[in-house]
Amino acid sequence: MRIGLLTEGGYPYATGETGRWCERLVHGLGQHRFDLYVLGPAGTPRPLPPHARVARTANPDGTPAASGAWSPCEPRAARRAYGRHERRRFTEAYHRLATGLCAEHDEDGGNGESSFADGLYALAELARERGGLPGALRSDDAVRALEAACRAPGARRGAAAAGLPDHLAFAEHLERALRPLSLDWYEDDALGAADLCHAAAGGTTALPGLLAKRFFGTPLLVTEYGVPLRAHYLSAAGADRSAPLRALLAALHGRLAGEVYRQAALLTPGNAHARRWQEKCGADRARIRTVHPGMAAERFAEVGEDEESGDPATLVWVGRVEPAKDLVGLLHAFAEIRARQPDARLRIVAVPEREPCGAGYLTYCKGLAAQLFPDEAPGAHAVGENPVTFEELGGPEAPTPEDTYASGALVVMSSLVEGFPAPLVEAMFCARATVSTDVGAVVEIIGGTGLVVPPRNPRALADACLALLRDPERRHRLGAAARARALELFTVEQNLAAFRDIYLELLSHAPVRHRSGDGVPFAHPAEAHVPGSWAPKAVSAGTGAPDA
């Protein structure tokens, strides 16, 4: 099977959790061929196995990336301006899309989804046939069509309040969001040759998969371990934007996410938290299947099998240093723990982070710790010299995650916001009992193998930690249960097995498409396409026979 794997700013050019997951998927499913389609700047790719290749790459400005295998055709963005007929097609399509964004309801009584989808696909067809879409999206025709949609009867209040600066700013953002429509990926020798498109995220990343389904009937599989729509809502980048502009942008990202969820043959969220977001955006429950991320468990085996390792009075925190992790609340909780158990210690081990805001927050937390423990100012020293130490993963005191978890008896997580917290799973592989705040997928991950407290509650966090620090037998029992749960649900092997079955299932329901150059009669077996509905037919009451 040929898989068109769609990524954005990730594998094979960047690291990160999504990149690691894609790498494990590609290397683990060697029976399939993977063609990688990457949105985002390219660099030096990570080593690829023989059955994988970078098929296409595109920079954020829509131009081909220098290191990608780009077709020699002229970029669509550079083609000639539209004539009268093409301008009319563009204006009609853009009006439909803008109406779907601005109106509370469609003409047919819907909530704008069908108008948005009709306009989106009409623009894609125009870009494929004629090119020139980026210039048209920045034209006066586009701004006038958007203004008309915002001021039309029935427009939502936020859109109706938009002024000309908002229209211009939104048109610029929309042009960037729709740049994948102008790529030359929609050819028979590109996405047209894929048996399945697998998007590593929703939103813009999955847009080429939407068009592949539109043009070629290629099934689309969407995997989300985070929630791009939620990230957009919470992003601080738009804090200086006006309320009408924020409303238009929220409508755009919401409509795009909803269309991806409706058109995908199957959605595979990484946790129940992401699944709930997908359902709220219109995804059909029957086409959602939770597949937990796979993580390498072998590296933690030695620590997990050693029940006696770790200082019984040491708490360990591992993660990115940022305000969402609420290290301030953790330090206040530890101050109470220290007052009730003077030999307690806390290791704060930061994952290396390039964001400048992390350094400022870390400095603030160190200052707070100095105030809370004035007689023992914390520093980057060995555990035992100070009640609190600040270290960096990969440093001399915390060279690897397994060494870090092995040093303590209890792992604590104090976050205010989380998706799928990987450090929590790593702690479970190491057979460590955990105390966590009830956010994101935490409860789903730990089940009954750890203690969960409300976020923003240092007193509850301190009480839970003290309960486990003072009860070694319970702590060991929970740690053993946590390791067993992690080995059952969160290994690379279970993740690969799930996607291996999903790929075959989706292909069995996809229509067979003959491609020129196959050269082999009957290359696809007849059972490769199972006709009919996926769901069993309902049985008529009283007759015992299936409904027609």
Number of C-alpha atoms within 10 A of each C-alpha: 13 17 20 28 27 27 25 24 20 22 26 23 17 18 14 9 15 21 19 16 19 18 18 18 19 22 17 17 15 13 12 16 20 28 23 23 28 25 24 20 20 21 13 9 14 12 11 14 14 10 15 19 17 20 20 23 28 27 18 17 16 21 17 23 20 13 15 21 15 18 14 8 7 10 17 21 23 14 15 12 15 17 9 9 8 14 14 13 16 23 20 16 24 27 23 25 28 25 28 29 30 30 25 17 19 18 12 9 9 13 16 23 21 21 24 26 19 16 22 22 18 19 26 23 17 18 22 20 10 17 26 21 27 23 16 20 23 17 14 12 17 21 22 16 20 27 22 17 24 26 17 15 11 15 20 18 15 15 27 20 15 21 14 12 11 21 22 20 14 22 19 16 15 18 18 16 18 19 22 22 28 26 23 23 23 19 14 13 12 17 29 20 19 22 24 27 30 25 27 23 23 29 21 23 24 29 23 24 30 24 22 25 20 15 18 17 18 25 24 26 26 25 19 22 25 21 20 19 20 13 10 15 14 11 10 9 8 14 10 8 12 13 16 19 22 20 19 24 21 16 17 22 21 21 23 24 23 22 23 27 27 17 19 24 20 23 29 24 25 23 23 21 20 22 23 13 16 26 14 10 19 15 23 16 13 10 14 19 18 17 22 21 22 20 23 15 20 11 14 21 15 13 21 27 14 12 17 12 15 19 16 20 17 21 25 22 24 24 20 17 23 18 16 12 17 18 24 20 19 24 23 19 20 27 21 17 23 18 10 13 15 12 13 22 23 25 26 23 25 20 15 13 14 8 11 8 12 17 14 12 16 19 11 14 20 20 14 16 24 16 13 15 17 10 9 14 17 19 17 17 14 15 19 15 14 19 22 29 22 20 20 20 19 15 11 11 17 19 12 14 19 19 16 22 31 25 20 22 26 28 26 26 25 28 24 18 16 17 17 22 17 16 17 26 26 24 30 32 32 29 32 34 29 28 24 23 23 20 20 19 18 22 17 13 24 24 13 13 23 24 21 22 19 16 19 16 15 22 17 16 28 22 16 20 22 19 13 22 22 13 11 13 11 14 22 19 16 23 26 21 19 29 26 16 20 23 19 11 18 23 19 20 18 18 21 20 12 16 15 16 10 16 17 12 13 18 18 16 18 18 15 16 12 12 11 7 6 9 9 7 7 9 9 12 8 10 10 16 15 14 11 9 8 10 7 8 12 11 12 11 9 6 8 9 11 11 10 7
